[in-house]
Amino acid sequence: MQGYFPGDTAVHRHIFIEAVEPAVDAGQYPVKRVVGDTLVVAADIFRDGHELLRAQFCLRDLCRPESEASRTQLLHFDNDRFQGETKLTCNTDMVFVVEAWTDVYGTWLQELSKKVTAGLQVKSELSEGAALLQQALASAQQAPGAADAAALVALLQSLEAAQGDGHRSHALLHRTLPRRDLVRTPPYPLTVDRPQARFSTWYEMFPRSAGSKPGVHATFFEAQARLPHIATMGFDVLYLPPIHPIGITHRKGPNNALVAGPQDPGCPWAIGAAAGGHDAVEPALGTLEDFDAFVAAAARQRLEIALDFAVQCSPDHPWVQSHPQWFYHRPDGSIKYAENPPKKYEDVYPVNFDTEDQEALWAALLNLLLFWVGHGVKIFRVDNPHTKPFAFWQWAMAEVRRKHPEVLFLAEAFTRPKVMKLLGKIGFSQSYTYFTWRNTPAELRAYLEELTQAPMCDFYRPNFFANTPDILPEILQTGGRAAFKMRLLLAATLSPSYGIYSGFELSENAALVGREEYLDSEKYVVRVRDFSAPHNLCGLITRINHIRRENPALQHLQGLQFFDTDNPNLLAFGKRCADNIVLVAINMDPHQVHHGTVQIPADFFGKGAWQRYEVVDLLDGAVYNWGQDNYVRLMPDTQPAHVLRVEKFL
Amino acid sequence: MQGYFPGDTAVHRHIFIEAVEPAVDAGQYPVKRVVGDTLVVAADIFRDGHELLRAQFCLRDLCRPESEASRTQLLHFDNDRFQGETKLTCNTDMVFVVEAWTDVYGTWLQELSKKVTAGLQVKSELSEGAALLQQALASAQQAPGAADAAALVALLQSLEAAQGDGHRSHALLHRTLPRRDLVRTPPYPLTVDRPQARFSTWYEMFPRSAGSKPGVHATFFEAQARLPHIATMGFDVLYLPPIHPIGITHRKGPNNALVAGPQDPGCPWAIGAAAGGHDAVEPALGTLEDFDAFVAAAARQRLEIALDFAVQCSPDHPWVQSHPQWFYHRPDGSIKYAENPPKKYEDVYPVNFDTEDQEALWAALLNLLLFWVGHGVKIFRVDNPHTKPFAFWQWAMAEVRRKHPEVLFLAEAFTRPKVMKLLGKIGFSQSYTYFTWRNTPAELRAYLEELTQAPMCDFYRPNFFANTPDILPEILQTGGRAAFKMRLLLAATLSPSYGIYSGFELSENAALVGREEYLDSEKYVVRVRDFSAPHNLCGLITRINHIRRENPALQHLQGLQFFDTDNPNLLAFGKRCADNIVLVAINMDPHQVHHGTVQIPADFFGKGAWQRYEVVDLLDGAVYNWGQDNYVRLMPDTQPAHVLRVEKFL
């Protein structure tokens, strides 16, 4: 509701720019892309009257304010929609604006051509054209460098001699004529991450469980021995639960027991003890130097370390003494512990982000992130971000990325959909999802169709964890090893980022009765595992991760299309990225063989008439001749899925 | 991309408000409603953490800035979506904002209840509650009037006596506690028109053709004789092409001939002559007083006059001499006439809205509108608004509505879809449409589904003209009287506003060969008609307009649902408004009888199981017993459609 009065040039505009894409909430939040992506910008651009328009988008690197904006022309393609594209080459924060102006010269030329074609007199029109040239010349003479002015003089002379070179003169005039009726959109923000923000393969482990003697706490040094195997399985991110000193006061025992025994290691999320807080290492794991050595050893295996960032403190955290004002105090003076009534977490104090000492608290938290960045950590898995202020995360992540744009943040928020989406909008690079609780083909199809299409795909990057220390889903509890295979293959093919938590490869599925919690959860005890145990899934994990690395279609969120089948237990879909096409069919019933027909519409291949094609199953090397309707028969344990690459059209 | 730093309270917010509805382009343009509508406001509202929220929307009348904003509570109904509603009672421009804040008291009470239920100690929690009461008391004591303070003291005393009245104390505390974490959206604009903006029935006529002698120009006085018949047929808007003096220079003859004969009346859109410009009346029609008398006579028949507003001048318009700077001049000094190369309109000069004398020109144009408003004109049909600056219309319409919110504007723009939509966004009350060129059930269904659903239904009000002096569509040229009936019934039932142009009731369909133009178009000649000629459609027109007045379902744009049929020549749909349900089936082939089955899904009636119901055909009174699949047989000339009202469920 602006004031629109004659003389107010801002609203005297002729040209409107609408429906700019890509944009999250009309430009309120950044669109997410990765280095190497092609940025395609499109907009509806139109004006009153019949004049032609020209348009471009200007892309600016916010981290290099001194650098020149790049300019890309937007071309009209249909129904007042303009489009242009450019390659993204730099890991940084950017903005683009769309500009449009009246194409005075092009409009004149078009009308002139029509009249000439119709055999009309064009003497007046030519005098208008001459005036345009004079105007361009005046502009060029004022601009630095006389090259355009000289060229315009030559053009005027050649026009007088009736031998104008239409093409060259067009470009020359566009460059030199003032851009009449110019309008410009507000800036649209864009985050360009490193490619791993989208495509990453996560393995989660408790380093204290890397030992070989039951119940004996392992060190970082011992945990190094696990790295080659994890890397060989094809993972590139190794995520560790908090590695900091664990509190003693109200320490929890096995299975969340209220009282811990003297040998119980405690829960890593009860952060802080005499040995230090969030910037210290649990002495039983080793020293900060040991951690540095662990990071370096992982890097040699091309494994990146992701740290947990859990903003909460055990009663023994140094901050409880040094900064009591950062916690909640009751009128009776006691500090509030965490609770979700009637549940109580006496071993954890939440932090009061709204404290009057807010500036110091927020700065201290930011410094923790920067501290670990300084120790080679470029990925943080943020614990329960939705219970802390959105504004804090937006600020802290922007601050970290300002100096370290390569840093990624994974939001561990299992909460209501709009809250999870907002965390993506305000800057989390990746997010946990509802994948764990989507068990039927229909559920997965609906969920993936939301995740992989605009608006969501522009700001929310899913990371499909098949299990976590907190979640042993019912299907894994009841479906046995076949269910583990099925959920692994789903996670690894549906989402470019996915992960498993240690023990998955052994199909561990002992749960607390009626709960999604592990029995004897590793959150409270030290575990020892034999990863070479019979029937382990390491081979399948290695195979599917190799397939992911070889097939770009599996590295992108978009390009997914589901196919109908005539058996409700079969999920079928295709993913494509340029020439790479992968077709997947999975039996989602871990208990029974299912067979049926996968119906692949011709338009999936962008071909008009129907054609047959050769596919190879990347899991076992079998070759098939497929077409529109394709019979499949899938056995839960021995062949739960086809992962087919289209080799050639026949 | 705001700066977010600790201490910047604007971004330290906990609460987010998203997806506010209704809104056009996120609040950039007003949503359209009419007096009597219920305004339903909804928004996604959520915060970090587990605290409860309260929300309201505040509605303010922009034309009465001194008046208090009305406040309506938004209640949570599902998935973080809040909703509330209020009745719109005043024809005015409004804005609403949505506000939300943390429900400190409710959150405390909820946690307390959970703990009490679980049998936990709540001593600390009670001390927190007491602190809340003290805070509320402090606020109440500072506020004017001590009523709440006294009530709070009583509440504190009753709590001490453990006999608090939960319900009353809840409301009291919400009123008195400060609204913590308060956030407020930007204002969302809203235009509340009079009801005729949505529901209106138009008749277009050239008053000069109201005589009885062929070729003799009629006067306003003679045209008064037509008013009772037009009113009896059920029309409520009588739209007149320009009534101003018609230019002599380059006047067009019959069928747009380049040279006019001495008796040729000229085209009314070539405005301006010695007798005056846009504020004068063509002498052959009478005087300004005669026009006033015509308006008054129409009003007595409950007919409103809509005037044409065509911003263009004949070469004889007074402005050409008095304000030459308002026109386009070529370098050789000549004034540009209108053209669409290679077509030329030598009898019309376009106006240069970008003239350096813009302020005076725009003011003069606004004054023309206000002049005719002063003569009782409250509806303008604006000629080709898309060839004049959007900014002019936005300004001029807002200026008129500021003093005369009852004035309506119909945009006669037949152009590209996004341009037509923008005209609706910037303030046109109604718009011409593509209806005339949508001839198959599939085309109409797709088009109506766009028109009647958000976002378009919130800013674009269609007016379905079945014909205009410029458009005699092919279907009417080839389909004979049956086509006229079919198109009349479609327009009148699909759109709450529709219109016909004089001669439609006589099925006039002589066209220029291969064109959509009338042969001997009334734009250039005087016509005389016998409206009592055999086979006239006046009876059907009267009937359908009566049906429209009796059935609210036909007066609204929304509430439309199409039904599948098994014959591609049959279009079937239902419209509902509260208890009023109208079902329509139309044979869209004017040449052949068609029959088939209309399939009405049970969910149209919002009923779970299937039920039969009684319908009455409002066109002929026949009664049928309908259900899910209903056989219809429709004869082009004798029974082209059923227009059924659901009478009762059986």
Interface residues (C-beta under 8 A of the other chain):
Chain A: M1 Y4 F5 P6 G7 V11 H12 R13 H14 F16 E18 D25 A26 D44 F46 D48 G49 H50 L62 N79 D80 V95 E111 K114 K115 T117 A118 L120 K123 S124 S127 E128 A130 A131 P187 P189 R330 P331 D332 S334 N340 P341 P342 Q358 E359 W362 A363 H386 T387 K388 P389 F390 A391 Q394 W395 A398 R416 P417 K418 V419 L422
Chain B: M1 Y4 F5 P6 G7 V11 H12 R13 H14 F16 E18 D25 A26 D44 F46 R47 D48 G49 H50 L62 N79 D80 V95 E111 K114 K115 T117 A118 L120 K123 S124 S127 E128 A130 A131 P187 P189 R330 P331 D332 S334 N340 P341 P342 Q358 E359 W362 A363 H386 T387 K388 P389 F390 A391 Q394 W395 A398 R416 P417 K418 V419 L422
